[in-house]
Amino acid sequence: MNPRPTVAFSPYALYSRAEWARLRADTPMTLSEADLENLSGLTERVSSEEVVDIYLPLSRLLNLYVEASQGLHGETENFLRKGDHKMPFIVGLAGSVAAGKSTTARVLQALLARWQSHPRVELVPTDGFLFPNVVLEERELMTRKGFPESYDLTRLLNFLADVKSGKAHVEAPVYSHLIYDVMPDQTLLIKQPDIVIVEGLNVLQPAKLPKDGEAIPFVSDFFDFSIYIDAAEALVEDWYVERFLRLRQTAFRDPASYFHRFATLSEEEARETALSIWRSINLLNLKENILPTRQRADLILHKGANHAVESVALRKL
């Protein structure tokens, strides 16, 4: 086995939290305390400091990308003398279970929608593209839920192709974390937005290249910009357990919850159960499938304690 080559080059420019915060410039803070409360996750409180230091600079950067993309698309239409449909800018957001992807996605959606040049921002979690439980059970994949093979990749790729082509109305499936399954009678309607944020575990994973050279799309082929939420394994484990314990006291108490059986566990039993699930399923998925895609992202947000971003790595142009 050949050793990994040593190359004195990094494709990323690294910014400390303070350096990144200065890139906010005069971007206004448009979220109220009530907004922050609504955007916060179950165990991740979104602070105004985090928005100002991390997400306002990111919002400003994405605004530059989106406006440049809109300009290029318009000029290209003029050059080709074509009247193509509006082409949304697609942001991919990846990272481990419990890393805070959903919270980051909601914050970005709220901030990006406040720019006049792109007020229509949709958020699409890829959980909806998981195969239904009945299919996973038939294929003996219930313990592999969230792994690449548990997703209806064809449906996800067709969805992204329709969105990217500017189709007027595109439907995305909806997932319920309460019943732990895809909702058969519910869809999310996407109507030619300016930006679509696609959030999921494995959205940056490449497919196996065909030997015959025929085209085969990756999910990330449809992304105009991609973000990876990064944190040490020990921290993500703590966040997962904390979330499990919180759900045990809230959502798990609902008799309709798929995890209702965990509501009566003692705190020690619940902690042991959460650690078992994390280490046998989610940590394995992180190591095998999610973490290896980190270097494919355009931007990496590295978190420390309490979900605070400590540093930002931005791919060089």
Residue pairs with C-beta under 8 A, 6 or more apart in sequence:
11 295
11 315
11 316
12 300
12 313
12 314
12 315
12 316
13 313
13 314
13 315
13 316
14 311
14 312
14 313
15 23
15 311
15 312
15 313
15 314
16 310
16 311
17 53
17 54
17 308
17 309
17 310
17 311
17 312
20 53
20 54
20 57
20 309
20 311
20 312
21 52
21 53
21 54
21 57
22 57
23 57
23 60
23 61
24 52
24 53
24 56
24 57
24 60
25 60
27 56
27 57
27 59
27 60
29 48
29 51
29 52
29 56
30 111
30 114
31 39
31 48
31 51
31 107
31 110
31 111
33 48
35 110
36 46
36 47
36 48
36 51
39 46
39 103
39 106
39 107
39 110
40 46
40 103
41 100
41 102
41 103
42 243
42 246
42 247
42 250
43 239
43 242
43 243
43 246
44 100
44 103
44 239
44 307
46 103
46 107
50 307
50 308
50 309
51 107
51 111
53 309
54 301
54 309
54 312
55 104
55 107
55 108
55 111
56 111
58 108
58 299
58 312
59 108
59 111
59 112
59 115
61 299
61 314
62 91
62 108
62 112
62 195
62 225
63 112
63 115
63 117
63 118
65 89
65 224
65 225
66 89
66 112
66 115
66 117
66 118
66 194
66 195
66 224
67 117
67 118
69 87
69 89
69 224
70 89
70 117
70 118
70 194
73 84
73 87
77 83
77 84
84 166
85 165
85 166
85 167
85 168
85 192
86 166
86 192
86 194
87 164
87 165
87 166
88 163
88 164
88 166
88 192
88 193
88 194
88 195
88 196
89 118
89 194
89 195
89 196
89 224
89 225
90 160
90 163
90 164
90 195
90 196
90 197
90 198
90 222
90 223
90 224
90 225
91 108
91 195
91 196
91 197
91 198
91 223
91 224
91 225
91 226
91 227
92 198
92 203
92 204
92 219
92 220
92 223
92 225
92 226
92 227
93 101
93 104
93 105
93 108
93 197
93 198
93 199
93 200
93 203
93 226
93 227
93 229
94 101
94 199
94 200
94 201
94 202
94 203
94 204
94 226
94 227
94 228
94 229
94 290
94 293
94 297
95 101
95 201
95 228
95 229
95 230
95 290
96 201
96 229
96 231
96 236
96 282
96 285
96 286
96 290
96 291
97 146
97 201
97 236
97 240
97 282
97 285
97 286
98 236
98 239
98 240
98 243
98 282
99 229
99 230
99 231
99 236
99 239
99 303
100 229
100 239
100 303
100 307
101 199
101 200
101 229
102 125
102 199
103 307
104 227
104 229
104 301
105 123
105 125
105 197
105 199
106 123
108 197
109 121
109 122
109 123
109 197
112 118
112 121
112 195
113 119
113 120
113 121
117 194
118 194
118 195
119 194
120 192
120 193
120 194
120 195
121 193
121 194
121 195
121 196
121 197
122 188
122 190
122 193
122 195
122 196
122 197
123 196
123 197
123 199
124 159
124 172
124 188
124 190
124 196
124 197
124 198
124 199
125 175
125 199
125 200
126 151
126 156
126 198
126 199
126 200
126 201
126 202
126 203
127 175
127 177
127 200
128 172
128 173
128 174
128 175
128 182
128 188
129 151
129 152
129 153
129 155
129 156
129 159
129 172
129 173
129 200
130 136
130 145
130 146
130 150
130 151
130 152
130 175
130 182
131 139
131 141
131 150
131 151
131 152
131 182
132 181
132 182
132 184
133 142
133 180
133 181
133 182
136 142
136 144
136 145
136 150
141 147
141 149
141 150
143 280
143 281
144 150
144 281
145 281
146 201
146 202
146 281
146 282
146 285
147 202
147 285
147 288
147 289
148 202
148 205
148 289
151 202
153 219
155 173
156 219
157 217
157 219
159 170
159 172
160 198
160 219
160 222
161 217
161 222
162 170
163 170
163 190
163 196
163 222
164 222
166 192
167 192
168 191
168 192
169 189
169 190
169 191
170 189
170 190
170 191
171 187
171 188
171 189
171 190
172 187
172 188
172 190
173 182
173 183
173 186
173 187
173 188
174 182
174 183
174 186
174 187
174 188
175 181
175 182
175 183
176 182
176 183
177 251
178 251
178 254
178 256
178 257
178 258
179 256
179 257
179 258
180 257
180 258
180 259
181 258
190 196
198 219
198 222
198 223
201 285
201 289
201 290
202 219
202 289
202 290
202 293
203 219
203 220
203 223
203 226
204 219
204 220
204 226
204 228
204 293
204 294
204 296
204 297
205 218
205 219
205 220
205 289
205 290
205 292
205 293
206 218
206 220
206 293
206 296
207 216
207 217
207 218
209 216
210 216
220 226
220 296
225 298
225 299
226 296
226 297
226 298
226 299
227 297
227 298
227 299
227 300
227 301
228 293
228 294
228 296
228 297
228 299
228 300
228 301
229 301
229 303
230 294
230 300
230 301
230 302
230 303
231 239
231 302
231 303
231 304
233 283
233 286
235 303
235 304
235 305
236 286
237 275
237 278
237 279
237 283
239 307
240 274
240 278
240 282
241 271
241 274
241 275
241 278
244 262
244 270
244 271
244 273
244 274
244 277
245 267
245 270
245 271
245 274
247 259
247 262
248 262
248 263
248 265
248 270
251 257
251 259
252 259
252 260
252 262
252 263
253 260
253 263
254 260
257 263
262 270
262 273
265 273
294 300
297 315
298 314
298 315
299 312
299 313
299 314
299 315
300 312
300 313
301 309
301 312
302 309
302 310
302 311
302 312
302 313
303 309
303 310
304 310
